[in-house]
Amino acid sequence: MSASPNIHDTLWQLAFHIKVQCKRAVQEFGVKLGGMHVRALLLIQAQPQQCTANHLCAVSGRDKAQITRIVKDLEDQQLIERRPNPNDGRSQILLLTTDGRALLKKIRSAEQEVEAQYVQGLSPQEREAFIAIGQKMLGNLKPAATRRQ
């Protein structure tokens, strides 16, 4: 007799399937990127004209050395470009290139395909409840000092 599914296993399987589909989309685009590279592209897209390496460190929780390597990799693959920060001469703004935007579009499409599969049969209320519960769980994982802010 097998054990009943639990929250951890269910979340792990969902995350795994999403990761596999995103990886497939990235490979079809012809570039070699890890999950954090894709996350960095998404974060850059979310902050057009304002995203810096320090911002990526702050929102991703990754250290400066790792972000520096990721930014260099993305720039080497011509998925992002750096421009001087008009508000701070010590930093640079990170922007998506045309190829970077095209790659993210392909990744989003792959994500939407997978999402359509795993939300099939769920009501809008069930989807909203899942998101609310997931956000609450994520909040529980943040350090206590961060939660108080």
C-alpha positions in Angstrom: 0.0 0.0 0.0 1.5 3.4 -1.0 1.4 6.4 1.3 -1.0 9.2 0.6 0.4 12.2 -1.2 1.5 15.0 1.0 2.0 18.7 0.5 5.8 18.5 0.0 5.6 15.7 -2.6 2.8 17.5 -4.5 4.7 20.8 -4.6 7.9 19.0 -5.5 6.2 17.3 -8.4 4.5 20.5 -9.7 7.8 22.4 -9.5 9.6 19.5 -11.3 7.2 19.5 -14.2 7.3 23.2 -14.6 11.1 23.2 -14.5 11.3 20.4 -17.1 8.9 22.3 -19.5 10.9 25.6 -19.1 14.2 23.7 -19.7 12.7 22.2 -22.8 11.7 25.7 -24.1 15.2 27.1 -23.3 16.9 24.2 -25.1 14.6 24.7 -28.2 15.8 28.3 -28.3 19.4 27.0 -28.6 20.9 28.4 -25.5 22.3 26.8 -22.4 20.8 28.3 -19.2 20.1 27.1 -15.7 17.1 27.8 -13.7 18.6 30.8 -11.9 19.5 32.3 -15.3 15.8 32.0 -16.3 14.8 33.5 -13.0 17.2 36.4 -13.5 15.7 37.1 -16.9 12.2 37.1 -15.4 13.3 39.5 -12.7 15.0 41.8 -15.2 11.8 41.8 -17.3 9.7 42.7 -14.2 11.9 45.8 -13.6 12.4 47.4 -17.0 14.7 50.4 -16.8 15.4 49.9 -13.1 16.9 46.4 -12.7 20.5 46.3 -11.3 22.7 43.4 -10.2 22.1 44.6 -6.6 18.3 44.4 -7.2 18.8 40.8 -8.5 20.7 39.9 -5.3 18.0 41.4 -3.1 15.0 39.8 -4.7 16.6 36.4 -5.4 18.4 35.9 -2.2 21.6 35.0 -4.1 25.0 36.3 -3.3 26.7 39.0 -5.4 29.3 36.6 -6.9 26.6 34.2 -8.2 24.6 37.1 -9.7 27.7 38.5 -11.3 28.4 35.2 -13.0 24.8 34.9 -14.1 24.7 38.4 -15.5 28.0 37.8 -17.4 26.6 34.5 -18.8 23.4 36.2 -19.9 25.3 39.1 -21.5 27.7 36.7 -23.3 24.7 34.9 -24.8 23.3 38.3 -25.8 20.1 37.9 -23.8 20.7 41.0 -21.7 22.7 44.2 -22.1 24.0 46.7 -19.5 23.6 50.4 -19.6 24.8 53.1 -17.3 22.4 53.8 -14.4 21.5 57.5 -14.6 20.7 57.5 -10.9 23.9 55.8 -9.6 27.1 56.0 -11.5 28.4 52.9 -9.6 25.8 50.5 -11.1 24.4 49.5 -14.4 20.8 48.9 -15.5 20.2 45.4 -16.9 17.9 45.2 -19.9 16.6 42.3 -22.0 17.8 42.2 -25.6 15.5 41.2 -28.4 16.7 37.6 -28.1 16.1 37.7 -24.3 12.6 38.9 -24.8 12.0 36.2 -27.5 13.4 33.5 -25.1 11.1 34.6 -22.3 8.1 34.6 -24.6 8.9 31.0 -25.5 9.4 30.1 -21.8 6.1 31.8 -20.9 4.4 29.8 -23.6 5.8 26.5 -22.2 4.7 27.5 -18.7 1.2 28.3 -19.9 0.9 24.9 -21.6 1.9 23.1 -18.4 -0.4 25.4 -16.3 -3.3 24.7 -18.6 -2.7 21.0 -17.8 -2.4 21.2 -14.1 -5.3 23.6 -13.5 -7.7 21.7 -15.7 -10.8 21.0 -13.7 -10.1 23.6 -11.0 -12.6 26.3 -10.4 -11.5 30.0 -10.3 -12.1 29.8 -6.5 -9.9 26.7 -6.2 -7.1 28.5 -8.1 -7.4 31.6 -5.9 -7.3 29.4 -2.8 -4.2 27.6 -4.0 -2.4 30.9 -4.7 -3.4 32.3 -1.3 -2.3 29.2 0.5 1.0 29.0 -1.5 1.7 32.7 -0.8 1.1 32.1 2.9 3.4 29.1 2.9 6.1 31.1 1.2 5.7 33.8 3.8 6.2 31.2 6.5 9.6 30.4 5.0 10.9 33.9 5.1 13.1 34.8 8.0 11.2 36.3 11.0 12.8 39.7 10.5 11.7 39.9 6.9 8.1 38.9 7.8 7.8 41.7 10.4 8.5 44.4 7.8 
